[in-house]
Amino acid sequence: MQSKKIVIDPVTRIEGHAKITIDLGEDGAVADARLHVTQFRGFEKMCEGRPLNEMPALTARTCGICPVSHVIAATKACDAIMAIRPPKAARNIRRIVNLAQMVQSHALNFYHLSTPDLLYGFDASKEERNIFKMMQTHPEMAKDGIKLRAFGQKIIEQLGGKRIHPEWIVPGGVSHPLSQEKKNTIVEELPEALEIAQRALSFFKENLSRFSQEIENFASYPSLFMALVGKDGRLEHYDGVLQFIDAEGNVLEEAIDPAEYKEYIGEAVESDSYLKSPYYKPMGYPQGMYRVGALARLNIASHCGTPLADKELEEFKKINGGKPVLQSFYYHYARLIEIIYALERIEELLQEEESLDPNIRASGGVNRLHGVGCSEAPRGTLFHDYTVTQDGVMERVNMIIATGNNNLAMNAGVKQVAQAFVDPANISDGALNRVEAVIRCFDPCLSCSTHALGIVSSQIELRDHKRKLLQVFTRN
């Protein structure tokens, strides 16, 4: 039998532009499937020759969804080059804004990109599987999603001056202190946001039994996991050390200084995608595949450190009997727990007296020629690596975007889903939706990882064993 190839181009309900190819073998079964990120970034080269102090504002433009993560990683790299440590108030405020971004970004993925599938099922018609249908049939849930995301954005706007590309986080700290008035406004609105997050988590857990096949086949496989973690094992997003664990929960590397990331992470380049493929160096490429993001963070952390999130994390860790949760469908679960944690932690940080301290910035010049900034973005671990001249001009920039860390894992997931659900003799819309949905589990930010412009859509291509294009499914 002649083999075929299916191409999904572009992929829908993701942030950015990509396509998926599904290759069929001579026996007519799915032989392979891959995600292709089709747009070029080149952001590192654009940064060369720019002054060091421009880097936070410049790299924030890498992405409009998670600019705060880039600002924080950039300023931490600048802090390292200046050999300074921001005051406690500045570190607290940076943490608050980063957690607010975690709330708004996770809410966007859950409510707007993923919940239509959870409400109507993966086999529902395209006309029903969208946020507009959700507004008609489940208006309160749609409003919850809008309110929760808006709350995270409001914190960013109140502290940073604007919701997108805030320039208030600067090398050495932040540009102005937190006022009592803004603190009170945020604290007053936290209870409602927390109630919304708890409703979303209850909805998700109550509906899990409907998706047993998806749980089993949506990128469900052994892999490594990497994340920042607090020195006491606590969930961490701003500071901490890197840790790798295997699929059994064994610690492979612990207490890694993020500045030493190159000793443990290699970056492969593949001919069919502009997205780099990082891997765990001791195991080599591609065997060193690992996952990052909310699922990895909860698999690695021993506790969250806040009451409600700790209670949910304890339940989460029972899924696989205390071992790491390997099913990527549970990324949704992990993100909802992180929203609860973020809201609780924001309140804790706001209540600390140091957060209102007017001493919010340290100063310094170029004291080192190299610095690395690392933080946990919503989608996973983010690295900014800068080398400068004595005058503070950028000579070399390397950025490992959170989505890139998951590239090998996403490709393995696409193949697994295609083999489980795609019948080449009868290709259904529901099957193709599942191929896209496994990508949504990882919540990739392809505009971020490639610095791309373009519409959010997808294409699936069907190819034979000689890679001859036989059929294209365009999905907008």
Secondary structure, 3 states (H helix, E strand, C coil): CCCCEEEEEECCCCECEEEEEEEECCCCCEEEEEEEECCCCCHHHHHCCCEHHHHHHHHHCCCCCCHHHHHHHHHHHHHHHHCCCCCHHHHHHHHHHHHHHHHHHHHHHHHHHHHHHHHHCCCCCCCCCCHHHHHHHCHHHHHHHHHHHHHHHHHHHHHHCCCCCCCCEECCEECCCCCHHHHHHHHHHHHHHHHHHHHHHHHHHHHHHHHHHHHHHCCECCCEEEEEECCCCEECCCCCEEEEECCCCCEEEEEECHHHHHHCEEEECCCCCCCCEEEEHHHCCCCCCEECCHHHHHHHCCECCCHHHHHHHHHHCCCCCCCCCCEHHHHHHHHHHHHHHHHHHHHHHHHCHHHHCCCCECCCCCCCCEEEEEEEECCEEEEEEEEECCCCEEEEEEEECHHHHCHHHHHHHHHHHHHHHCCCCCCCHHHHHHHHHHHHHHCCEHHHHHCCCCCCEEEEEEECCCCCEEEEEEEC
